[in-house]
Amino acid sequence: MPVFLRRTPNEASPEALFAWHERPAAFGRLTPPFDPVEVVSREGAGLGVGVRLALRTKVGPGSTQWEAVHTACTPPSGFVDEQRAGPFASWVHHHRFLPGDAPDTSVLEDEIHWEAPLGAVGRAF
């Protein structure tokens, strides 16, 4: 299963970074304008286990639905969301808020384990 890993330094503590992600509409602020994702519905608040998002995202000339649920949450260290339905065969996203090298700094670590749809055909693309 392929893994995408990105570490982004931040000028905020892990606690502040976690709190920022918990704020209402944080998902929309994180989505780049060139990759529009619409939140269709949300069940639950914050980042806790069981929070469910239904999303719509563009795929080529059309769009597709994507449903994700938070399956783990360990404030202020991070949370995990998993695709329940959507464009991937599998998608598990670990969001980690790690201490930085200096006081009041952190590192946002995004680790995504994913599997392309359509088996061997999807892997070929």
ABEGO torsion letter per residue (X at the ends): XBBBBBBBBBBBBAAAAAAAAABBGAAAAABBAABBBBBABBBEBEABBGBBBBBBBBBEABBBBBBBBBABBBOAAEBBBBBABEABABBBBBBBBBBBABBGBBBBBBBBBBBBBGEAAAAAX
